[in-house]
């Protein structure tokens, strides 16, 4: 719902509002409704607001409570804020606004660092305690809302995107070889706390950080869940009913907790179609739905209107669909890349950017289906991994997921970036540390708590908030995820995956949508690279900037350019698009800041 930034000085100096202004300018698109700043000695805060709850000036930020000696900047939505407000009133607190922002402020005062355990929703926030001279930062359980930071010997700066930190200056933009390995093995995912730059880090999801005025940092994890079976046996019917009830509640809250209308991004897939059906079941009238499509390629259709149209017609939604020609995609590509906080390989990033532009002209909040595949086992590689019985867990995972094996990675990058197999080490440790009963339980846990954070969730946040549009993701309601994690994987992966959702949808979503093969947001021109798209990528990789940077071996580039349609990853991404997008992102961001 917003963007924020700030600086905390460690050297005894005063934070400068001029620096906050530079950073605030880079987050203005996230919050077009109001901008503000605040300073208190070593601390300064900036904020851009997208007004969704309590539209009055009383909910503007930075929010300062003089009586409590606290100041807050916040991005997100707390879905249980009304209940928390009543609890806090019972503890003697009074309120001057009617939204969720002030509830966080009071919750921190009442419960300290444990306040996050009371919050249900998506959030990133920073609280300055003037009395203690300390800063408390927190991020939601799934990292739906971003929080980046940079530290040097004099100060900590933090913001909702990397662009703000780069604009403030003083950031070490040396490429991190560790992060580079993650980027090109996990199809664009660089897990927290790393980013591609050595000088920028991000707060991990489900964590808090306390920073004292002398620079001392303390990182704490406040949430994890168990991926093991329940003590009480449950039948398939019991599981389906429990999941239905929890999802129904998650969808309801994300529709009702807003003082503006809430729509749905209707892709034509099962997940978004089910959201429409559940909202209709809840009695929502005049629901607005939005779909986008692109030009076909011989190998693949560029839109899914044949699936989204019947859903919109069945529930009589106020439906809007947009067909974008390839020429428009290429023309708008630089603008979309400029809004990426980190390089994003998912071909639907540009699609969401163009869709977000259209949707934001009519509405401020939408529900979206991200997370359903990761929570309920919808991707094709899950069943393949589950069938693997031999070898170490990390090898069974890598065989069906890694974009490149380590040998290929070493053939791709130049010597300065070639080192150990960092990704294999990371994934092996994460699979082992999870509280999971089976390998597939561990894989789903890994996906939900790490991989999804920096792939689809980050893409949707960046590309919608670029237009002041908030995307809510009910399939990542933490109560729903905790329940689904205890559900036997055989039930989730039945009939090609997402069986609980398919069973729930039967009779309220057209059978053609339920029974269709699993698809992906179609953007064929970035998967089957040819014509002007091939020329675009060739120009990027042959540019002087790319040659001087020297990340990729020329022999690898030549191999991909010679036959781009022959080189896809295990999960069907274009390897040429990966390296071209990465270099283009660096050119767009490092040339500006």
Beta strands, then each sheet from edge to edge (+ up, - down):
strand 1: 2-9
strand 2: 34-40
strand 3: 43-49
strand 4: 63-65
strand 5: 70-78
strand 6: 121-129
strand 7: 134-139
strand 8: 148-151
strand 9: 155-159
strand 10: 201-202
strand 11: 207-212
strand 12: 217-221
strand 13: 262-265
strand 14: 288-294
strand 15: 318-324
strand 16: 365-367
strand 17: 470-472
sheet 1: 2+ 3- 1+ 9- 8+ 10-
sheet 2: 4+ 5- 6+ 7- 11+ 12-
sheet 3: 15+ 14+ 13+ 16+ 17+
end
